[in-house]
Amino acid sequence: MRQIHRAKLAGRYLDKHVNKNSHSGHTGVCWRENMQKYYAYIMVNRKQIPLGYYENMEDAIAARKAAEEKYFRPRQEKVDAIRRMVKEKRS
């Protein structure tokens, strides 16, 4: 059961919705007025990991997408494997 619970939590990382007051329109990318740059970050295990400041939004989004692949893809693969195991046991 613990694995399934973790699987459900991990699956939520990739389905994250954008906050309604987001100026960039992308999760993990925001405009920092004091720096006059876009800031990219990602939350992993309740900790914010900074990805850097960028002159344009496209670079910040690309950094965020790369971080999602690095941090969340292995988790999603585990989720998929657990779901397959559960499905096979039910069959």
C-alpha positions in Angstrom: 0.0 0.0 0.0 2.8 2.4 0.8 4.1 2.0 -2.8 0.7 2.8 -4.3 0.4 5.9 -2.0 3.8 7.1 -3.2 2.8 6.3 -6.7 -0.3 8.6 -6.5 1.8 11.4 -5.1 4.5 11.1 -7.7 2.0 11.0 -10.5 0.7 14.4 -9.3 4.1 16.1 -10.0 3.7 15.8 -13.7 0.1 16.9 -13.7 0.7 20.1 -11.8 -1.7 22.9 -12.7 -0.7 26.5 -13.2 -1.7 28.9 -10.4 -4.5 31.3 -11.6 -2.4 34.4 -10.7 0.7 33.2 -12.6 2.2 35.9 -14.8 4.3 33.4 -16.8 1.5 30.9 -17.3 3.9 28.0 -16.4 4.4 26.2 -13.1 7.9 26.9 -11.6 8.5 30.1 -13.6 7.9 33.6 -12.3 9.0 37.2 -13.0 11.2 38.7 -10.3 10.7 42.4 -10.3 13.8 43.2 -8.3 16.1 41.3 -10.7 14.1 42.2 -13.9 14.5 38.6 -14.9 12.5 35.3 -15.0 13.2 32.9 -12.2 12.9 29.1 -12.6 12.6 26.7 -9.8 11.2 23.2 -9.0 9.9 21.7 -5.8 11.3 18.3 -4.9 10.5 16.6 -1.5 9.1 19.9 -0.2 12.3 21.7 -1.0 12.6 24.5 -3.6 15.5 23.9 -5.9 16.5 27.1 -7.8 17.2 26.7 -11.5 18.4 30.2 -12.1 17.5 33.6 -13.5 16.9 34.1 -17.2 16.5 37.1 -19.5 13.6 35.7 -21.4 10.7 33.4 -20.4 11.5 30.7 -23.0 14.9 30.0 -21.4 13.3 29.8 -17.9 10.6 27.4 -19.2 13.2 25.2 -20.9 15.2 25.0 -17.6 12.0 24.0 -15.8 11.1 21.3 -18.3 14.7 19.9 -18.1 14.4 19.8 -14.3 11.0 18.0 -14.6 12.6 15.3 -16.7 15.6 15.0 -14.3 13.6 14.9 -11.1 10.1 13.6 -12.0 10.6 11.1 -14.9 12.2 8.4 -12.7 9.3 8.8 -10.3 6.8 8.5 -13.1 8.5 5.4 -14.4 8.1 3.8 -10.9 4.5 4.9 -10.8 3.9 3.2 -14.2 5.6 0.0 -13.0 3.6 -0.2 -9.8 0.3 0.4 -11.8 1.3 -2.4 -14.1 2.0 -4.8 -11.2 -1.3 -4.0 -9.5 -3.2 -4.5 -12.8 -1.5 -7.8 -13.4 -2.4 -9.0 -9.9 -6.0 -8.2 -10.5 -6.1 -10.1 -13.7 
